[in-house]
Amino acid sequence: MDLSLYVITDERIGLGRSHLFLAEEALRGGATVIQLRDKEKSGRELYKIGVKLREITKKYKALFIVNDRLDIALAVGADGVHLGMNDLPISVARRIAGSNFIIGASVSSPEEAVLAEKEGADYISAQSIFETSSKEDVKIIGIEGLKTIVKVSSLPVIAIGGINRDNVRDVMKTGVKGIAVISAIVSKEDVKSATEELKKIVLEFLG
């Protein structure tokens, strides 16, 4: 499970470009995971997009994760689902989806990280490391908060929240297995080269 560069597609901050365009450009630049995240579209619309994203991610041998919606993830044959603290409990999702399905969990404290692991998550996403414009009312945990989560979890930890080319080295030094980004890639005019630039720095730490 290569979580080194986890790109979350978001049309709102993607300069009006589609999930499919953003995903393919990021994959061309070296993204290893694509997450479909869209709070506004209907289930039917998400399903149609998900089917196409599944095809694209297979072509690039990348993982495909759906945010929040286990039903959509299962319906389109995604590799997994990513759940927040207010979503379906991880243990319930695991019971429905089975053992070969990836379940990621958002956490913002060591306690939440331990709980997510106990409930059956496969990886955890620690948030929010820095100020971010893509989510409202987020708790900022900083580099120190990230270190405490990496320390207590035996699961792969990725970091999310305000990560960009200027601060990514500080994040990678904590021992995370990768970074998840939205605006650092999808809001850029040239998505592919923004991805390549971040991937190069991440690989300095992961080889």
C-alpha positions as CSV (number, residue, x, y, z in Angstrom):
1,M,0.0,0.0,0.0
2,D,1.9,3.0,-1.3
3,L,0.5,6.1,0.4
4,S,3.4,8.4,-0.4
5,L,1.5,11.0,-2.4
6,Y,-2.2,10.9,-1.7
7,V,-4.2,13.4,-3.8
8,I,-7.7,14.4,-3.0
9,T,-9.7,15.7,-5.9
10,D,-11.9,18.8,-5.2
11,E,-13.6,20.6,-8.1
12,R,-14.4,23.7,-5.9
13,I,-10.7,24.5,-5.5
14,G,-9.7,22.8,-8.7
15,L,-10.3,25.9,-10.9
16,G,-13.5,24.4,-12.2
17,R,-11.8,21.4,-13.6
18,S,-13.4,17.9,-13.3
19,H,-12.5,15.2,-10.8
20,L,-11.4,13.1,-13.8
21,F,-9.1,15.7,-15.2
22,L,-7.5,16.5,-11.8
23,A,-7.0,12.8,-11.0
24,E,-5.4,11.9,-14.3
25,E,-3.0,14.9,-14.2
26,A,-2.0,14.1,-10.7
27,L,-1.5,10.4,-11.6
28,R,0.7,11.5,-14.6
29,G,2.7,13.4,-12.1
30,G,3.2,10.4,-9.8
31,A,0.3,10.4,-7.3
32,T,0.0,7.0,-5.7
33,V,-3.5,7.4,-4.3
34,I,-6.6,9.3,-5.6
35,Q,-9.4,10.1,-3.2
36,L,-12.8,11.2,-4.6
37,R,-14.1,13.9,-2.2
38,D,-17.3,15.8,-3.1
39,K,-19.9,16.9,-0.5
40,E,-22.3,18.4,-3.1
41,K,-22.9,15.8,-5.7
42,S,-25.7,13.3,-5.5
43,G,-25.0,9.6,-5.0
44,R,-25.8,8.9,-8.7
45,E,-23.4,11.6,-9.9
46,L,-20.7,10.3,-7.5
47,Y,-21.3,6.7,-8.8
48,K,-20.8,7.8,-12.4
49,I,-17.6,9.7,-11.6
50,G,-16.4,6.8,-9.4
51,V,-16.7,4.3,-12.2
52,K,-14.5,6.4,-14.5
53,L,-12.0,7.1,-11.7
54,R,-11.7,3.4,-11.0
55,E,-10.7,2.9,-14.7
56,I,-8.1,5.7,-14.6
57,T,-6.5,4.6,-11.3
58,K,-6.2,1.1,-12.6
59,K,-4.4,2.3,-15.7
60,Y,-1.8,4.0,-13.5
61,K,-1.8,1.2,-10.9
62,A,-2.8,3.6,-8.2
63,L,-5.1,3.2,-5.2
64,F,-8.6,4.6,-5.4
65,I,-10.3,5.7,-2.2
66,V,-13.8,7.3,-1.8
67,N,-14.3,9.8,1.0
68,D,-17.1,9.1,3.4
69,R,-19.3,7.1,1.1
70,L,-18.9,3.4,1.7
71,D,-21.8,2.6,-0.6
72,I,-20.2,4.4,-3.5
73,A,-16.8,2.9,-2.8
74,L,-18.2,-0.6,-2.9
75,A,-20.5,0.0,-5.9
76,V,-17.6,1.3,-8.1
77,G,-15.1,-1.3,-6.9
78,A,-12.8,1.2,-5.2
79,D,-9.9,0.0,-3.2
80,G,-11.2,1.6,0.0
81,V,-13.1,4.3,1.9
82,H,-11.9,7.1,4.1
83,L,-13.9,7.8,7.2
84,G,-13.9,10.8,9.5
85,M,-14.9,10.8,13.2
86,N,-18.5,11.6,12.4
87,D,-18.9,9.1,9.6
88,L,-19.9,5.4,9.8
89,P,-17.9,3.7,12.6
90,I,-14.8,1.9,11.3
91,S,-15.9,-1.4,12.8
92,V,-19.2,-1.3,11.0
93,A,-17.6,-0.4,7.7
94,R,-15.2,-3.3,8.2
95,R,-18.0,-5.7,8.9
96,I,-19.8,-4.6,5.7
97,A,-16.8,-4.4,3.4
98,G,-14.7,-7.4,4.5
99,S,-11.0,-7.8,5.2
100,N,-9.6,-7.1,1.8
101,F,-11.0,-3.5,1.7
102,I,-8.9,-0.5,2.7
103,I,-10.3,1.7,5.5
104,G,-8.6,4.9,6.3
105,A,-9.5,7.1,9.3
106,S,-9.0,10.8,10.0
107,V,-7.6,11.5,13.5
108,S,-6.4,14.5,15.3
109,S,-5.1,13.1,18.6
110,P,-3.1,10.1,19.8
111,E,-6.3,8.8,21.5
112,E,-8.2,8.8,18.3
113,A,-5.3,7.1,16.5
114,V,-5.3,4.3,19.0
115,L,-9.1,3.9,18.7
116,A,-9.0,3.9,14.9
117,E,-6.4,1.1,15.0
118,K,-8.4,-0.9,17.5
119,E,-11.6,-0.6,15.4
120,G,-9.8,-2.0,12.3
121,A,-8.4,0.9,10.2
122,D,-5.7,0.2,7.7
123,Y,-4.1,3.6,7.8
124,I,-4.6,6.9,9.5
125,S,-4.6,10.5,8.3
126,A,-3.5,12.9,11.0
127,Q,-5.0,16.4,10.7
128,S,-4.7,19.2,10.4
129,I,-1.0,19.9,10.4
130,F,-1.2,23.5,9.3
131,E,-3.9,26.1,8.5
132,T,-5.9,25.0,5.5
133,S,-8.6,26.6,3.4
134,S,-10.2,23.3,2.2
135,K,-11.9,22.5,5.5
136,E,-13.7,24.7,8.0
137,D,-13.4,24.5,11.8
138,V,-10.3,22.3,11.7
139,K,-8.1,21.7,14.7
140,I,-4.5,22.5,14.0
141,I,-2.2,19.9,15.6
142,G,1.1,21.1,14.1
143,I,4.3,19.1,13.7
144,E,4.5,18.3,17.4
145,G,0.9,16.9,17.4
146,L,1.8,14.8,14.3
147,K,4.9,13.4,16.0
148,T,2.7,12.1,18.9
149,I,0.4,10.3,16.6
150,V,3.2,8.7,14.6
151,K,4.7,7.6,17.9
152,V,1.6,5.8,19.2
153,S,0.4,4.1,16.0
154,S,1.7,1.0,14.4
155,L,-0.5,1.8,11.3
156,P,0.9,3.8,8.4
157,V,0.3,7.5,9.2
158,I,-0.2,10.1,6.5
159,A,-0.4,13.8,7.2
160,I,-2.9,16.3,5.8
161,G,-3.7,20.0,6.1
162,G,-1.9,22.9,4.6
163,I,1.0,20.9,3.3
164,N,2.9,22.4,0.4
165,R,6.4,22.4,-1.1
166,D,7.7,24.8,1.5
167,N,6.8,22.8,4.6
168,V,6.7,19.2,3.3
169,R,10.2,18.3,4.4
170,D,9.3,19.2,8.0
171,V,6.3,16.9,7.7
172,M,8.3,14.0,6.2
173,K,10.9,14.2,9.0
174,T,8.3,13.0,11.5
175,G,8.3,9.5,10.0
176,V,5.0,9.6,8.2
177,K,4.4,7.2,5.2
178,G,3.1,10.0,3.0
179,I,1.2,13.2,2.6
180,A,-2.3,13.9,1.5
181,V,-2.9,17.2,-0.3
182,I,-5.7,19.1,-2.0
183,S,-4.9,22.7,-2.9
184,A,-1.1,22.2,-3.2
185,I,-1.9,20.2,-6.3
186,V,-5.5,20.6,-7.6
187,S,-5.5,24.5,-7.3
188,K,-2.4,24.8,-9.4
189,E,-2.6,25.7,-13.1
190,D,-0.2,22.8,-14.0
191,V,-1.4,19.9,-11.8
192,K,1.1,17.4,-13.3
193,S,4.2,19.5,-12.5
194,A,2.9,20.4,-9.0
195,T,2.5,16.7,-8.3
196,E,6.0,15.9,-9.7
197,E,7.6,18.5,-7.5
198,L,6.0,17.2,-4.3
199,K,6.6,13.6,-5.2
200,K,10.3,14.3,-5.7
201,I,10.6,15.8,-2.2
202,V,8.6,13.0,-0.6
203,L,10.9,10.4,-2.2
204,E,13.9,12.1,-0.6
205,F,12.6,10.6,2.7
206,L,10.9,7.4,1.5
207,G,13.4,6.3,-1.2
